[in-house]
Amino acid sequence: MRLIKFRDREPDFSMPADQYRVGLLEGDEVVPLGSVSFGPNPLLDILHAEDPEKALRRFRHVSLAHLPLAKVDILPPLDNQEVWGAGVTYERSKVARQEESESAATFYDRVYTADRPELFFKATPNRVAGPGQPIRVRRDSRWSVPEPELALVLSPSLKLVGFTVGNDVSARDIEGENPLYLPQAKVYDASCALGPAITLASAMPPRASIGIRLEIERGGATVYRGETSLARMARTLEDLIDWLGREDRFPNGVILLTGTGIVPPDDFSLEAGDQVAIEIDGIGRLVNPVVRGAPA
């Protein structure tokens, strides 16, 4: 079951301008769940139900309408959750962080092998791009990259209810200059993308078989392609969730990016006009264009 948040391209003027709908993505069609009475945050009403899968099956049963996917705009699959990130969870990420900051190389090595993971705040909902929406390179960065990551969708009780695709856009030169600049390298408008759907946890493939792929196009040609798998992660998802919730509460739930195992070479940087595509087995393909400069 793949749950999406969307708006009709042909607006329903009986609905508030900021209202959205939730639906199930089934092939090239969307099954709206709008015939069910939701509260002010319908996506969270489903995700935070005692049994999200049971709730979705009930909602799916009463919904008879189908919309062509081409007639809707898919939005980022979150309401008012914070987005957090985990770093140095793959060996490839550890090596890349050591290369970008020679003076802090031992810090990253220690994080990779330590009991305590690196966890950091990544984005508020207004900083998150959805499918087809631009991600942004900072104007003061000359070396920025996408970071394709499996994203965990967690309820207020930190129950793992689903998964989505995440892009933790990062300015490697800013972080490399000084690790204390991590928030500036990671947290800014349109520095994160999520989507296209949330796959409920029970519907995902076995974790060891989940592949993650990245493709970057420039001028219609592929300039970088890489892949990894969740099996190469050095930490368990449960370990990351446990550390995240030790001293924090998330009354609206939270999205947790789990780190990247795909890092383009050091001579590569995102440019305006690039197109970044991240695909994760069981979820789908998230595609975003790249812009540079001030947010719209």
Secondary structure in CASP SS format (residue, H / E / C, confidence):
PFRMAT SS
TARGET T0000
AUTHOR 0000-0000-0000
METHOD secondary structure of the structure
MODEL  1
M C 1.00
R E 1.00
L E 1.00
I E 1.00
K E 1.00
F E 1.00
R E 1.00
D E 1.00
R C 1.00
E C 1.00
P C 1.00
D C 1.00
F C 1.00
S C 1.00
M C 1.00
P C 1.00
A C 1.00
D C 1.00
Q C 1.00
Y C 1.00
R E 1.00
V E 1.00
G E 1.00
L E 1.00
L E 1.00
E E 1.00
G C 1.00
D C 1.00
E E 1.00
V E 1.00
V E 1.00
P E 1.00
L C 1.00
G C 1.00
S C 1.00
V C 1.00
S C 1.00
F C 1.00
G C 1.00
P C 1.00
N C 1.00
P H 1.00
L H 1.00
L H 1.00
D H 1.00
I H 1.00
L H 1.00
H C 1.00
A C 1.00
E C 1.00
D C 1.00
P H 1.00
E H 1.00
K H 1.00
A H 1.00
L H 1.00
R H 1.00
R H 1.00
F H 1.00
R H 1.00
H H 1.00
V H 1.00
S C 1.00
L C 1.00
A C 1.00
H C 1.00
L E 1.00
P E 1.00
L H 1.00
A H 1.00
K H 1.00
V E 1.00
D E 1.00
I E 1.00
L E 1.00
P C 1.00
P C 1.00
L C 1.00
D C 1.00
N C 1.00
Q C 1.00
E E 1.00
V E 1.00
W E 1.00
G E 1.00
A E 1.00
G E 1.00
V C 1.00
T C 1.00
Y C 1.00
E H 1.00
R H 1.00
S H 1.00
K H 1.00
V H 1.00
A H 1.00
R H 1.00
Q H 1.00
E H 1.00
E H 1.00
S C 1.00
E H 1.00
S H 1.00
A H 1.00
A H 1.00
T H 1.00
F H 1.00
Y H 1.00
D H 1.00
R H 1.00
V H 1.00
Y H 1.00
T H 1.00
A C 1.00
D C 1.00
R C 1.00
P C 1.00
E E 1.00
L E 1.00
F E 1.00
F E 1.00
K E 1.00
A E 1.00
T C 1.00
P H 1.00
N H 1.00
R H 1.00
V E 1.00
A E 1.00
G C 1.00
P C 1.00
G C 1.00
Q C 1.00
P C 1.00
I E 1.00
R E 1.00
V E 1.00
R C 1.00
R C 1.00
D C 1.00
S C 1.00
R C 1.00
W C 1.00
S E 1.00
V E 1.00
P C 1.00
E C 1.00
P E 1.00
E E 1.00
L E 1.00
A E 1.00
L E 1.00
V E 1.00
L E 1.00
S C 1.00
P C 1.00
S C 1.00
L C 1.00
K C 1.00
L E 1.00
V E 1.00
G E 1.00
F E 1.00
T E 1.00
V E 1.00
G E 1.00
N E 1.00
D E 1.00
V C 1.00
S E 1.00
A E 1.00
R H 1.00
D H 1.00
I H 1.00
E H 1.00
G H 1.00
E H 1.00
N C 1.00
P H 1.00
L H 1.00
Y H 1.00
L H 1.00
P H 1.00
Q H 1.00
A H 1.00
K H 1.00
V C 1.00
Y C 1.00
D C 1.00
A C 1.00
S C 1.00
C E 1.00
A E 1.00
L E 1.00
G E 1.00
P E 1.00
A E 1.00
I E 1.00
T E 1.00
L E 1.00
A H 1.00
S H 1.00
A H 1.00
M C 1.00
P C 1.00
P C 1.00
R H 1.00
A H 1.00
S H 1.00
I C 1.00
G E 1.00
I E 1.00
R E 1.00
L E 1.00
E E 1.00
I E 1.00
E E 1.00
R E 1.00
G C 1.00
G C 1.00
A E 1.00
T E 1.00
V E 1.00
Y E 1.00
R E 1.00
G E 1.00
E E 1.00
T E 1.00
S E 1.00
L H 1.00
A H 1.00
R H 1.00
M C 1.00
A C 1.00
R C 1.00
T C 1.00
L H 1.00
E H 1.00
D H 1.00
L H 1.00
I H 1.00
D H 1.00
W H 1.00
L H 1.00
G C 1.00
R C 1.00
E C 1.00
D C 1.00
R C 1.00
F C 1.00
P C 1.00
N C 1.00
G C 1.00
V E 1.00
I E 1.00
L E 1.00
L E 1.00
T C 1.00
G C 1.00
T C 1.00
G C 1.00
I C 1.00
V C 1.00
P C 1.00
P C 1.00
D C 1.00
D C 1.00
F C 1.00
S C 1.00
L C 1.00
E C 1.00
A C 1.00
G C 1.00
D C 1.00
Q E 1.00
V E 1.00
A E 1.00
I E 1.00
E E 1.00
I E 1.00
D C 1.00
G C 1.00
I C 1.00
G E 1.00
R E 1.00
L E 1.00
V E 1.00
N E 1.00
P E 1.00
V E 1.00
V E 1.00
R E 1.00
G C 1.00
A C 1.00
P C 1.00
A C 1.00
END
